[in-house]
Amino acid sequence: MAKRTRSQQRRPGPGPAVPAASPAATASTAPAPAAARPPVRAAALPTATRGRFWLDFELSWASWALFRLCFFGLHAIDAVLQLAHAPRYGAGGFNVPQLPLPLLPAPDRTGMSFVYGLLAIAFALCAVGVAVRVLLPLAAALYAYAYFVSQLDSYQHHYLMCLVLFLLCFVPTAPTSVGADGRRWLRSWALRLVLVQLAIVYLWAAVAKVDPAWLDGKLLASQVQPGRMRSLIDGLGFGAVAVLVLATEVALAATIWHRRLWFVAAPLGVGLHLGIELIDLDIGLFSYYMIASYLLVVPGAPAEAALRFGRRLVAPLARVPAGTALAVTAAALIAGVIHVLRHPLPLARAALVGLALVAGAALAARRGGARAIAGRLGAGALAFASMAAVLATTDVAADHFRTWGGASRRMGLPSERAAYQGLLAVDPRSEYAHFYLGQLDVKAGALDAARAHFADGQRVAPTRVRCYLAGANLEAGGGDRAAAMATLERGLAAVPGDPELLQRLAALRGAGG
Amino acid sequence: MISTLRSWFRPAWPHAFIAGVVALQLLLPLHYYLVRHDEHDERFAWRMFSSTRSLTCDVELRVDDRPIELGREFHDAWIAIARRGRRAVIEAMAARLCKQHPGSTVTAFLTCKPVRGEPYSVGGFDLCTIPRL
């Protein structure tokens, strides 16, 4: 795996490279003190293209740090979003793995929730540079498991991310040299290999488009959703845009790995992926991952500026007394862990393992004193808070339980009730959950419970008629025709003139003579 | 001895690793174009937005000639993949039905409609005795 900072022999370049940080330093540590810096090279410009193609590939540390923040931050968010899909794994005991790997544990809802939950925490910690050396290989392995364990994950970019994460494990976790101007540099063949990997993907993607269905624009036209982008492409001609996309992919395959051609690759690549995002395909966060990847090929100056801005933002935190910082971050971490532990999604194991990882990182930083420990605990608190924020601001948890319930109902699985109860725990105003729980209670003969669910369904969604109809059927089935008619009349008061309610009411009145 | 071996391999290993990764990534997609049995299975071939991805298939599985309600047996997500014509998934579905109904015949019928060209059919034989489509 990746080595920590170590001195490396440089090939001819503008000046000698120097080790930037002590062997104990990590990516999350402060820059090496100026006094500790041995002679520096004369210029701060990267020299990789003059040296060995692979081994001398160099990037500004700021570019890497910004890439790391955005790339792993996106992964942390994506892992939480994937929780919505966890219930489909192992449903009905059926699975087809990507590769015949019989030793992989069979996936199921709780197992995949654990994997995605832990990935969210690990990636969030990696994003801010905590314990990257340990957490990134762990995250890469979990990510690879999540992808390869089942063909249910049909996103090609998840396969690409498996490869990229694996390669990123070989990137040093601290700067490898410092320039005359104090700028830090990272030398890594693995970063060059990531860019070559992206070039190979573009190359094969272009080969796949050498197809009459793509070249005449018919395929593109079938994939672009209606909207402004479709109108725009239509104006240019689908065939012309299809050829342009193919040419762009060829150009990216030829340029993204070559530093001197990055001025071509960066705008082309970002433009291509922004365009793909705007046509609203069902490709998850693929465009965002790719755009984040282009942070590796943009000039270092904007990244340096972004990093300086970030440092200014967090500078006031340095003035907080160490003891206070420790207490506050520990409290925030505990609050975050408790929040995730109490969440209806099966995240308890992930939260506990995540807490253990944060504690391990804090323990490893103990030689840096209370402030270093507070930094690790703060990063942990941030990881749990980001997971809680995504869960609170999206429908991930509700979708998890809704799809679990729906599949359980269709497949006749005993998990149906637990799924709807989980949905109610996440969203007490779910008419869907009340309706189906009421139906299950009717089947089980728990009529009072069913009546209560139908009444709750009518209360939370007064304009949806199915809980009125189900409630009326329940009362009529029990012989209470008046109560059934009263339920339907309540429904008609909320949804005047609804044909289904009117029809049922007429039938009841007719039955009563 | 060990240190000598280390000194030999240390400079060589990144290059060997890099060569392996690049070669694998350049060649693996060729598997799809040259060898792969199922042209509907585009995994590991980087065929983004391909015409195959836009293909849709009607899938029917029968046990002793009685149609199976797929939604009762398999999750919707698997049915969606089967409707893209991925044979490995349909074969696994059939294998499961064969296990559930020993001694019965399990037949898969696929009718696929490509973006260009005529619809075509796959299957129609007992997958319990010939398990590959």
Interface residues (C-beta under 8 A of the other chain):
Chain A: W54 L55 H85 R88 A91 G92 F94 V96 Q98 Q151 L152 S154 Q156 Y159 L163 L167 W189 L193 V196 Q197 I200 V201 W204 A205 V207 A208 K209 D211 P212 A213 W214 K218 L219 L220 S222 Q223 G406 A407 R410 M411 G412
Chain B: P14 H15 I18 V21 V22 Q25 L26 P29 E42 R43 F44 A45 W46 R47 M48 F49 S50 S51 S54 G71 R72 E73 F74 H75 D76 A77 W78 I81 R86 A88 V89 A92 M93 R96 V115 R116
